[in-house]
């Protein structure tokens, strides 16, 4: 009877523990997930409505706003600019971060490592508003920091119009993105490097006489695919939803040369009061982001179920 009573007591404790775990972890997760997907469904619903103006209008308009959106040349320019951000902004960030992270790992625990890591990580701690303001001062053609320094060094032939040149303005904005996200990327990759199994494999390769580059490409890279895929997904989504840099530095100009989908969505919704059109743009951004995350999702599911 005593042992039976103890067994019932233990079972009751386990049951109460499970209930508390559900209340603490799963209910908040379900709550915020429900809010997230409710807002997604609501945005899709608004994109099919006739909401034009300050007052809400929920009349069904079919594909009217989607047809308008795809007929605008601005939309085509924005999609092209976003693709440029996804390629030119993400890939250099990933490759530079990979080599810098590996360089810091090779350097080991020397005194300069912590200083370099701090300098690299510092931009990631700044908001895009602050970053955009600083770089807009640097990019000014007449009195900007960069051109002023070039003139002081008698290198006036290297002066540039920077963000006032429609042909190159987008790339100068992307440089700000790379500068800001580089430290974040390095930290994630360094965390991937420092698993026990990978450290043992690197030590074994070093003992066998493998060079640094061979160790990087033949041992480290195949074993940190998960970390690289996570980082790539985060960088792609960050580049897709970029808004702050464009808003602060160029406001989409000159013309539409630096305009992106997120900025167009802001203008359509809050300045032109075309809320349904803004919702259409939000849906397009969501769909593209969903497609970008699919490779990581498939990789994660493969790891979980195999």
Beta strands, then each sheet from edge to edge (+ up, - down):
end
